[in-house]
Amino acid sequence: MGKGHVTGLDLSWNHLNGTIPSNATLFLLPYLQVLDLRGNYNLKGSFPEANWSNPLQILDVYLTSFPGRLPDSIGNLKSLTHLDVSYSSFSGRLPDSIGNLKSLTFLNLRHNKFIGSVLESIGNLTQLRYLYLSDNNFTGNIPSSLSNLHHLIDLDLSVNNFIGEIPEIFVNLTQLESLELSRNQLSGSTIKLVNSSFQAPPNLWKLDLSDNKIHGRIPNWMWDMGKDTLELINLSHNFLTGSIEQLPIQNSLIFLDLRSNLLHGKLPHVLPLGLTALLISNNQLNGETPHCICNTTSLQLLDLSNNNMSGTIPGCMGNISRNLKVIDLQNNSFSGTIPDTFAEGNYLETLNFNNNDLEGPVPRSLVNCTALQVLDLGNNKINDTFPHWFGILPELQVLVLRSNKFSGSVRDSKAKNSFSKLRILDLSKNNFSGSLPMEYFGQLEAMMNIGENAGGELQYMGGDITDYPYRYSIVVTMKGVDIHMDKILTIFTTLDLSSNKFHGQIPDVIGKLKFLKVLNFSYNDLIGHIPLSFENLTELESLDLSSNGLEGEIL
């Protein structure tokens, strides 16, 4: 390639491959101002130790492969304003010379293998507006020199190994809009984001301190900080204590995540009307669900699971918001009946009331939840017959009714195209009787076909809700042991009808469920032979037919 007078070279998002030599001409074009190699993930080689002398302003090698260190010569690019080496396999320590790039406004080092402490000299980059150091192996304290970056808008130090308390530097970053410090080893009993006058960055909209070792009470000033701008607060997976009942919450907030702390007391009396996600699971909250939950008309995700909450479920729960996709109240002490208020046109995908004290029948209005994928009513005191009408829910994949007081037959002569997407069915520990529901078994198409189009990459049930990756969880009995699965593979299938009063023979149609992983018919009154069609269950990992009246040879 001739040097010429080329000022911009854009080769991004191609399929370039091979190795770039250390003296590659394209890095040395004397008039070059823009070099963009993004997205050529098959392009490899060591980053050139070039004697940079060109007026390069933009250098972007995002999603390429340059194993090894970022060379010291990078500091010669005094005109550089944009440097992106993210997702490019760099390793080692940052070069001291990076502090020479005083014209930088954008620096992205995400998802590499950089090690060591972040240099204090990074505080020399006083023009920086965007600084991304996440997903590396940086250690030590957060450098105090970051307080010099007065123009900083976005700062992401997450997924590293930073230690110590959060330093009193962010109060000087008056332009800061997003601060992410999650998944580090930060500690301390205070969250130092304000100065002595309790002033904080006035334009902050995102604050993520999750997955650290921060303890102590949530300071009252946090709820006033950015009260007109703050939209996302994530303090989950820390050791925060105290009550949140009296804390005022600003109207701008749309996402609040306080999961997995040591919080106690009741839920706040006031919630922002525009809240889309409220996650306070795995704490020590008690009391009833406040009426203010009924006013959150934008709510998409409600997770109050694994607390000590009690009382009845508010009648508005089935009709809080037409946008509501997840209601997770499992592992509490809610009592009474499930509200029969699920309105037509709702978008509910997950309903989990497992392990409470709910009783009465299954509400018929659940038939309106046509987007429902997961329904878990297990471990309650629900007294009803099998709700055959669940079969018309077109998206239903997980149905758990275990450990209740259901009774009667599960068979339905009118069943047609029922439960075609169902791949997890748990009716165990009830009082169901009659013969096994062969009509339904013959229509469980997901258990017959789900593995045929599965790719090589494992995928889990769930989705992005308000830009939050929510994952479904479930308890499955395998080999006589209850196993809690935090995530459910999309190819996982189970059929558990154990501990009931089913009688008669096991139908041959079971052999069609060739992608079945777990099959449990134990503790019933089944008789006859094990069907020869079981030889088709080549994906089976757990089979339990114990405590029945089966006979014959095992072939």
C-alpha positions as CSV (number, residue, x, y, z in Angstrom):
1,M,0.0,0.0,0.0
2,G,1.5,3.3,-1.0
3,K,1.7,6.0,1.6
4,G,0.2,8.8,-0.5
5,H,-1.8,11.3,1.3
6,V,-4.4,9.0,2.9
7,T,-6.0,10.7,5.9
8,G,-8.8,8.1,6.7
9,L,-8.8,4.3,6.4
10,D,-11.9,2.4,7.3
11,L,-11.8,-1.4,6.9
12,S,-14.3,-2.1,9.7
13,W,-16.7,-5.1,9.8
14,N,-15.2,-7.2,7.1
15,H,-13.8,-10.7,7.1
16,L,-10.1,-9.7,7.0
17,N,-7.8,-12.4,8.4
18,G,-4.1,-13.2,8.7
19,T,-1.4,-11.6,10.8
20,I,-0.6,-7.9,10.8
21,P,3.2,-7.5,10.7
22,S,4.7,-5.2,13.3
23,N,5.9,-2.8,10.7
24,A,2.5,-2.7,8.8
25,T,2.4,0.2,6.5
26,L,-1.2,1.1,7.2
27,F,-0.2,2.1,10.8
28,L,2.5,4.4,9.5
29,L,0.8,6.4,6.8
30,P,2.2,9.9,7.5
31,Y,-1.1,11.9,7.1
32,L,-3.4,9.3,8.6
33,Q,-6.0,10.7,11.0
34,V,-8.6,7.9,11.2
35,L,-7.8,4.1,11.3
36,D,-10.8,1.9,11.8
37,L,-10.4,-1.9,11.9
38,R,-13.4,-2.8,14.0
39,G,-15.1,-6.1,13.8
40,N,-12.4,-8.0,11.9
41,Y,-12.2,-10.7,14.7
42,N,-10.0,-13.0,12.5
43,L,-7.4,-10.3,12.2
44,K,-4.5,-11.2,14.5
45,G,-1.0,-10.2,15.4
46,S,0.9,-8.1,17.9
47,F,0.0,-4.5,18.1
48,P,2.8,-2.6,16.2
49,E,5.6,-1.0,18.2
50,A,5.5,1.7,15.6
51,N,7.4,5.0,15.7
52,W,4.1,6.8,15.5
53,S,4.6,10.2,13.9
54,N,1.3,10.7,12.1
55,P,-1.6,13.0,13.3
56,L,-3.9,10.0,14.1
57,Q,-7.0,11.2,15.9
58,I,-9.2,8.0,15.9
59,L,-7.8,4.5,16.4
60,D,-10.4,1.7,16.7
61,V,-9.5,-2.0,16.8
62,Y,-12.7,-3.2,18.7
63,L,-13.3,-6.9,18.3
64,T,-10.0,-7.8,16.7
65,S,-7.2,-10.0,18.2
66,F,-4.0,-8.4,19.4
67,P,-2.7,-10.6,22.2
68,G,0.1,-9.0,24.2
69,R,0.7,-5.6,25.7
70,L,-0.4,-2.3,24.5
71,P,3.0,-0.8,23.4
72,D,4.6,2.2,25.1
73,S,4.7,4.0,21.7
74,I,0.9,4.5,21.9
75,G,1.8,7.6,24.0
76,N,3.3,9.2,20.9
77,L,-0.1,9.8,19.4
78,K,-0.6,13.2,21.0
79,S,-3.5,14.1,18.7
80,L,-5.5,11.0,19.5
81,T,-9.1,11.8,20.7
82,H,-10.7,8.4,20.3
83,L,-9.0,5.1,21.3
84,D,-11.0,1.9,21.4
85,V,-9.1,-1.4,21.9
86,S,-12.0,-3.3,23.6
87,Y,-12.6,-7.0,23.0
88,S,-9.1,-7.4,21.5
89,S,-7.2,-9.8,23.8
90,F,-4.7,-7.3,25.1
91,S,-3.0,-8.3,28.3
92,G,-0.3,-7.0,30.7
93,R,-0.1,-3.7,32.4
94,L,-1.2,-0.4,30.9
95,P,1.8,1.6,29.5
96,D,2.8,4.6,31.6
97,S,2.7,6.6,28.4
98,I,-1.0,6.4,28.2
99,G,-1.1,9.5,30.4
100,N,0.5,11.5,27.5
101,L,-2.7,11.2,25.4
102,K,-4.1,14.5,26.8
103,S,-6.4,15.1,23.8
104,L,-8.4,11.9,24.4
105,T,-12.1,12.3,24.9
106,F,-13.0,8.6,24.5
107,L,-11.0,5.7,26.0
108,N,-12.4,2.1,25.8
109,L,-10.3,-0.8,27.2
110,R,-13.3,-3.1,28.0
111,H,-13.1,-6.9,27.9
112,N,-9.4,-7.5,27.7
113,K,-6.9,-9.1,30.1
114,F,-5.2,-6.0,31.5
115,I,-3.7,-6.4,35.0
116,G,-2.3,-4.3,37.8
117,S,-3.4,-1.0,39.2
118,V,-4.9,1.8,37.1
119,L,-2.2,4.4,36.7
120,E,-2.6,7.7,38.5
121,S,-1.4,9.3,35.2
122,I,-4.8,8.5,33.8
123,G,-5.8,11.6,35.7
124,N,-3.8,13.6,33.1
125,L,-6.5,12.9,30.5
126,T,-8.5,15.9,31.5
127,Q,-10.5,16.0,28.3
128,L,-12.0,12.5,28.8
129,R,-15.7,12.3,28.5
130,Y,-16.1,8.5,28.3
131,L,-13.9,6.0,30.2
132,Y,-14.5,2.3,30.0
133,L,-12.2,-0.1,31.9
134,S,-14.7,-2.9,32.7
135,D,-14.1,-6.6,32.4
136,N,-10.4,-6.7,33.0
137,N,-8.2,-7.8,35.9
138,F,-7.3,-4.4,37.3
139,T,-6.5,-4.4,41.0
140,G,-5.8,-2.0,43.9
141,N,-7.7,1.1,44.8
142,I,-9.7,3.3,42.4
143,P,-7.1,6.0,41.6
144,S,-7.8,9.3,43.3
145,S,-6.6,11.1,40.1
146,L,-9.9,10.4,38.5
147,S,-11.2,13.4,40.3
148,N,-9.3,15.5,37.7
149,L,-11.6,14.3,34.9
150,H,-14.1,17.1,35.3
151,H,-15.6,16.5,31.8
152,L,-16.4,12.8,32.4
153,I,-19.9,11.7,31.4
154,D,-19.7,8.0,31.5
155,L,-17.4,5.9,33.8
156,D,-17.4,2.1,33.9
157,L,-14.9,0.3,36.2
158,S,-17.1,-2.8,36.7
159,V,-16.0,-6.5,36.6
160,N,-12.5,-6.0,38.0
161,N,-10.8,-6.5,41.3
162,F,-10.7,-3.0,42.8
163,I,-10.6,-3.0,46.5
164,G,-11.1,-0.5,49.4
165,E,-13.8,2.0,50.0
166,I,-15.4,4.1,47.3
167,P,-13.2,7.2,47.2
168,E,-14.5,10.8,47.7
169,I,-13.8,11.7,44.1
170,F,-17.0,11.5,42.2
171,V,-18.4,14.6,43.8
172,N,-16.0,16.6,41.6
173,L,-17.3,14.9,38.4
174,T,-20.1,17.3,38.0
175,Q,-20.9,16.2,34.4
176,L,-21.1,12.5,35.3
177,E,-24.3,10.8,34.1
178,S,-23.5,7.1,34.5
179,L,-21.3,5.4,37.1
180,E,-20.7,1.6,37.1
181,L,-18.6,0.0,39.8
182,S,-20.3,-3.4,40.0
183,R,-18.6,-6.8,40.4
184,N,-15.5,-5.6,42.3
185,Q,-14.3,-6.1,45.9
186,L,-15.2,-2.6,47.1
187,S,-16.0,-2.4,50.8
188,G,-16.7,0.1,53.5
189,S,-19.7,1.2,55.5
190,T,-20.4,4.4,53.6
191,I,-21.1,5.2,50.0
192,K,-19.0,8.3,49.3
193,L,-20.7,9.9,46.4
194,V,-21.5,13.2,48.0
195,N,-19.4,16.0,49.6
196,S,-19.9,17.6,53.0
197,S,-22.8,19.6,51.6
198,F,-24.5,16.4,50.4
199,Q,-24.1,17.5,46.8
200,A,-23.7,14.8,44.2
201,P,-23.3,14.8,40.4
202,P,-26.6,16.6,39.4
203,N,-27.1,14.8,36.1
204,L,-26.5,11.3,37.2
205,W,-29.0,8.9,35.7
206,K,-27.4,5.5,36.3
207,L,-25.7,4.2,39.5
208,D,-24.6,0.6,39.7
209,L,-22.6,-0.5,42.8
210,S,-23.8,-4.1,42.8
211,D,-21.8,-7.3,43.6
212,N,-19.4,-5.7,46.0
213,K,-18.9,-5.9,49.8
214,I,-20.5,-2.6,50.8
215,H,-22.2,-2.7,54.2
216,G,-24.0,-0.4,56.5
217,R,-27.3,1.4,56.0
218,I,-28.4,3.0,52.7
219,P,-27.8,6.7,53.3
220,N,-30.9,8.9,53.1
221,W,-29.2,11.3,50.7
222,M,-29.0,8.6,48.1
223,W,-32.7,8.9,47.5
224,D,-32.5,12.7,47.0
225,M,-29.4,12.4,44.8
226,G,-30.3,13.2,41.2
227,K,-33.9,13.3,42.2
228,D,-34.9,14.7,38.8
229,T,-32.5,12.6,36.7
230,L,-31.6,9.3,38.4
231,E,-33.4,6.5,36.6
232,L,-31.4,3.4,37.6
233,I,-30.1,2.3,41.1
234,N,-28.5,-1.1,41.5
235,L,-27.2,-1.9,45.0
236,S,-27.8,-5.6,44.8
237,H,-25.6,-8.3,46.2
238,N,-23.9,-6.4,49.0
239,F,-24.3,-6.4,52.8
240,L,-26.6,-3.4,53.2
241,T,-28.7,-3.3,56.3
242,G,-31.5,-1.2,57.8
243,S,-35.1,-0.4,56.8
244,I,-36.2,1.1,53.5
245,E,-39.7,1.8,54.7
246,Q,-39.3,5.5,55.2
247,L,-36.9,6.3,52.4
248,P,-38.2,8.8,49.9
249,I,-37.8,7.7,46.3
250,Q,-37.5,10.2,43.5
251,N,-40.1,10.4,40.7
252,S,-37.5,9.9,38.0
253,L,-36.6,6.4,39.1
254,I,-37.6,3.6,36.8
255,F,-35.3,0.7,37.9
256,L,-34.5,-0.2,41.6
257,D,-32.5,-3.3,42.4
258,L,-31.8,-4.1,46.1
259,R,-31.6,-7.9,45.8
260,S,-29.5,-10.0,48.1
261,N,-28.8,-7.7,51.0
262,L,-29.7,-7.7,54.7
263,L,-32.5,-5.2,54.5
264,H,-35.5,-5.6,56.8
265,G,-38.8,-3.9,57.6
266,K,-41.5,-3.1,55.2
267,L,-41.6,-2.0,51.6
268,P,-41.6,1.8,51.1
269,H,-45.0,3.6,51.4
270,V,-44.3,5.5,48.3
271,L,-43.0,4.3,44.9
272,P,-42.3,6.2,41.7
273,L,-45.2,6.1,39.4
274,G,-43.0,5.4,36.4
275,L,-41.1,2.5,38.0
276,T,-40.6,-0.4,35.5
277,A,-38.5,-2.8,37.7
278,L,-38.6,-3.4,41.4
279,L,-36.3,-6.1,42.6
280,I,-35.9,-6.6,46.4
281,S,-35.6,-10.4,46.6
282,N,-33.4,-12.2,49.1
283,N,-33.7,-9.8,52.0
284,Q,-35.5,-9.9,55.3
285,L,-38.5,-7.8,54.4
286,N,-41.8,-8.4,56.2
287,G,-45.3,-7.1,56.4
288,E,-47.9,-6.8,53.6
289,T,-47.5,-5.5,50.1
290,P,-48.3,-1.7,50.3
291,H,-51.2,-0.4,48.3
292,C,-48.8,2.0,46.4
293,I,-47.8,-1.0,44.3
294,C,-51.1,-0.6,42.5
295,N,-50.1,2.8,41.3
296,T,-47.0,1.7,39.4
297,T,-48.7,1.6,36.0
298,S,-45.5,1.2,34.1
299,L,-44.2,-1.8,36.0
300,Q,-42.7,-4.7,34.0
301,L,-40.7,-6.7,36.6
302,L,-41.7,-7.3,40.2
303,D,-39.5,-9.6,42.3
304,L,-40.2,-9.7,46.0
305,S,-39.2,-13.4,46.4
306,N,-37.3,-14.9,49.3
307,N,-38.4,-12.6,52.0
308,N,-40.7,-12.9,55.0
309,M,-43.7,-11.0,53.5
310,S,-47.2,-11.9,54.6
311,G,-50.8,-10.9,54.2
312,T,-52.9,-11.4,51.1
313,I,-51.8,-10.6,47.6
314,P,-53.3,-7.3,46.5
315,G,-56.3,-7.7,44.2
316,C,-54.7,-5.3,41.7
317,M,-51.7,-7.6,41.2
318,G,-53.2,-9.1,38.1
319,N,-53.9,-5.7,36.6
320,I,-51.2,-3.4,37.8
321,S,-49.8,-2.7,34.4
322,R,-50.5,-3.9,31.0
323,N,-46.7,-4.0,30.5
324,L,-46.1,-6.3,33.5
325,K,-44.1,-9.4,32.4
326,V,-42.8,-10.9,35.6
327,I,-44.4,-11.4,39.1
328,D,-42.1,-13.3,41.4
329,L,-43.4,-13.7,45.0
330,Q,-42.0,-17.2,45.7
331,N,-40.7,-18.1,49.2
332,N,-42.7,-15.8,51.3
333,S,-45.7,-16.2,53.6
334,F,-48.5,-14.8,51.5
335,S,-51.9,-16.2,52.4
336,G,-55.5,-16.2,51.0
337,T,-56.4,-16.8,47.4
338,I,-54.7,-15.8,44.2
339,P,-56.5,-12.7,42.9
340,D,-58.9,-13.4,40.0
341,T,-58.1,-10.1,38.3
342,F,-55.8,-11.0,35.4
343,A,-57.0,-8.8,32.6
344,E,-57.3,-9.4,28.9
345,G,-54.5,-8.1,26.8
346,N,-51.8,-8.5,29.5
347,Y,-48.2,-9.4,28.6
348,L,-47.4,-11.5,31.7
349,E,-44.7,-14.1,30.9
350,T,-43.7,-15.4,34.4
351,L,-45.9,-15.9,37.4
352,N,-44.2,-17.5,40.4
353,F,-46.1,-17.9,43.7
354,N,-44.1,-21.0,44.8
355,N,-43.8,-21.8,48.5
356,N,-46.4,-19.6,50.2
357,D,-49.6,-20.3,52.1
358,L,-52.1,-19.7,49.2
359,E,-55.3,-21.7,49.1
360,G,-58.5,-21.9,47.2
361,P,-58.9,-22.6,43.5
362,V,-56.7,-21.5,40.6
363,P,-58.2,-18.2,39.2
364,R,-59.9,-18.7,35.9
365,S,-58.7,-15.3,34.7
366,L,-55.3,-16.7,34.2
367,V,-56.7,-17.9,30.8
368,N,-56.2,-14.2,29.8
369,C,-52.4,-14.5,30.2
370,T,-51.8,-15.6,26.6
371,A,-48.1,-14.7,26.7
372,L,-47.5,-16.8,29.8
373,Q,-44.4,-19.0,29.6
374,V,-43.8,-19.9,33.3
375,L,-46.5,-20.7,35.8
376,D,-45.3,-21.9,39.2
377,L,-47.9,-22.4,41.9
378,G,-46.0,-25.2,43.7
379,N,-45.8,-25.7,47.5
380,N,-49.0,-24.0,48.5
381,K,-52.4,-25.2,49.7
382,I,-54.3,-24.8,46.5
383,N,-57.4,-27.0,46.4
384,D,-58.7,-27.6,42.9
385,T,-59.0,-30.1,40.1
386,F,-56.6,-30.1,37.2
387,P,-57.0,-26.8,35.3
388,H,-57.4,-28.3,31.8
389,W,-57.8,-24.8,30.3
390,F,-54.1,-24.1,30.8
391,G,-53.7,-26.1,27.7
392,I,-54.9,-23.3,25.5
393,L,-52.2,-20.9,26.7
394,P,-50.1,-20.9,23.5
395,E,-46.7,-20.0,25.0
396,L,-46.8,-22.0,28.2
397,Q,-43.5,-23.9,28.7
398,V,-43.3,-24.5,32.4
399,L,-46.2,-25.6,34.6
400,V,-45.5,-26.4,38.3
401,L,-48.4,-27.5,40.6
402,R,-46.4,-29.7,42.9
403,S,-47.1,-30.0,46.7
404,N,-50.7,-28.7,46.8
405,K,-54.2,-30.3,47.3
406,F,-55.1,-30.9,43.6
407,S,-57.3,-33.9,43.1
408,G,-59.3,-35.8,40.5
409,S,-58.4,-37.0,37.0
410,V,-55.9,-35.2,34.7
411,R,-57.4,-36.8,31.6
412,D,-59.4,-34.7,29.2
413,S,-61.2,-36.3,26.2
414,K,-61.5,-32.9,24.6
415,A,-57.8,-32.2,24.7
416,K,-56.6,-31.0,21.3
417,N,-53.3,-29.2,20.6
418,S,-52.9,-28.7,24.3
419,F,-49.6,-27.9,25.9
420,S,-47.7,-28.1,22.7
421,K,-44.8,-25.9,24.0
422,L,-44.8,-27.4,27.5
423,R,-41.4,-29.0,28.4
424,I,-41.5,-28.9,32.2
425,L,-44.6,-30.4,33.9
426,D,-44.5,-31.0,37.6
427,L,-47.7,-32.3,39.2
428,S,-46.0,-34.2,42.0
429,K,-47.2,-34.5,45.6
430,N,-50.9,-34.0,45.0
431,N,-53.9,-36.2,45.1
432,F,-54.4,-36.7,41.4
433,S,-56.0,-40.1,40.5
434,G,-57.1,-42.1,37.5
435,S,-55.0,-43.3,34.7
436,L,-52.0,-41.4,33.3
437,P,-53.1,-38.6,30.9
438,M,-52.0,-40.3,27.6
439,E,-54.0,-37.7,25.6
440,Y,-51.7,-34.9,26.9
441,F,-48.5,-37.0,26.5
442,G,-49.2,-37.4,22.8
443,Q,-49.3,-33.6,22.4
444,L,-46.2,-32.6,24.2
445,E,-44.5,-31.6,21.0
446,A,-41.7,-29.7,22.8
447,M,-40.6,-32.8,24.6
448,M,-40.5,-34.6,21.2
449,N,-38.7,-32.0,19.1
450,I,-37.0,-29.4,21.2
451,G,-33.5,-30.8,20.7
452,E,-33.6,-31.1,16.9
453,N,-32.9,-27.4,16.2
454,A,-30.8,-26.7,19.3
455,G,-27.5,-25.0,18.4
456,G,-24.2,-25.6,20.0
457,E,-24.4,-22.6,22.4
458,L,-26.3,-23.1,25.6
459,Q,-29.2,-20.8,26.1
460,Y,-31.4,-20.1,29.1
461,M,-35.0,-19.2,29.5
462,G,-35.7,-15.6,30.1
463,G,-35.1,-12.3,28.3
464,D,-34.2,-8.7,28.6
465,I,-36.9,-6.9,30.6
466,T,-36.3,-3.1,30.9
467,D,-32.8,-3.9,29.7
468,Y,-32.3,-6.3,32.6
469,P,-31.5,-10.0,31.8
470,Y,-34.1,-11.8,33.9
471,R,-33.6,-15.6,34.3
472,Y,-36.3,-18.0,35.4
473,S,-35.5,-20.5,38.2
474,I,-37.1,-23.8,39.3
475,V,-36.9,-26.7,41.7
476,V,-36.7,-30.1,40.1
477,T,-36.6,-33.5,41.7
478,M,-33.8,-35.6,40.2
479,K,-32.8,-39.0,41.6
480,G,-34.9,-38.3,44.7
481,V,-33.2,-35.0,45.5
482,D,-34.7,-31.6,45.1
483,I,-32.3,-29.5,43.0
484,H,-32.7,-25.7,42.7
485,M,-31.9,-24.5,39.2
486,D,-31.1,-20.8,39.1
487,K,-31.3,-20.9,35.3
488,I,-33.3,-23.2,33.1
489,L,-31.7,-24.4,29.8
490,T,-34.1,-24.0,26.9
491,I,-33.5,-27.7,26.0
492,F,-34.3,-29.0,29.6
493,T,-37.4,-31.1,29.8
494,T,-39.0,-32.9,32.8
495,L,-42.2,-34.8,33.4
496,D,-42.9,-35.4,37.1
497,L,-46.2,-37.0,38.2
498,S,-44.8,-38.7,41.3
499,S,-46.5,-39.1,44.7
500,N,-50.1,-39.1,43.5
501,K,-52.7,-41.9,43.1
502,F,-52.4,-42.6,39.4
503,H,-53.1,-46.2,38.5
504,G,-53.1,-48.4,35.4
505,Q,-50.3,-49.0,32.9
506,I,-47.7,-46.6,31.6
507,P,-48.8,-45.8,28.0
508,D,-46.5,-46.5,25.1
509,V,-46.8,-42.9,23.9
510,I,-44.2,-41.9,26.5
511,G,-41.6,-43.3,24.1
512,K,-42.3,-40.4,21.7
513,L,-40.9,-37.9,24.2
514,K,-37.5,-38.5,22.9
515,F,-35.9,-35.4,24.3
516,L,-37.1,-36.0,27.9
517,K,-34.3,-35.4,30.5
518,V,-36.2,-36.3,33.7
519,L,-39.1,-38.7,34.1
520,N,-40.6,-39.5,37.5
521,F,-43.7,-41.6,38.0
522,S,-42.6,-42.9,41.5
523,Y,-45.0,-43.4,44.4
524,N,-48.2,-44.1,42.5
525,D,-50.2,-47.3,41.9
526,L,-49.0,-48.1,38.4
527,I,-49.0,-51.7,37.2
528,G,-47.9,-53.8,34.2
529,H,-44.6,-53.7,32.3
530,I,-42.2,-50.9,31.5
531,P,-43.1,-50.1,27.9
532,L,-40.5,-51.1,25.3
533,S,-40.9,-47.6,23.8
534,F,-38.7,-46.4,26.6
535,E,-35.7,-47.4,24.5
536,N,-36.4,-44.3,22.4
537,L,-35.7,-42.0,25.4
538,T,-32.1,-41.6,24.5
539,E,-31.7,-38.2,26.2
540,L,-33.0,-39.4,29.6
541,E,-30.8,-38.5,32.5
542,S,-33.0,-39.4,35.5
543,L,-35.7,-42.1,35.6
544,D,-37.6,-42.9,38.7
545,L,-40.4,-45.5,38.6
546,S,-40.0,-46.7,42.2
547,S,-42.8,-47.6,44.6
548,N,-45.3,-48.8,42.1
549,G,-46.7,-52.2,41.2
550,L,-44.7,-52.7,38.0
551,E,-43.6,-56.2,36.9
552,G,-41.7,-58.1,34.3
553,E,-38.2,-58.1,33.1
554,I,-35.9,-55.1,32.6
555,L,-34.7,-55.4,29.0
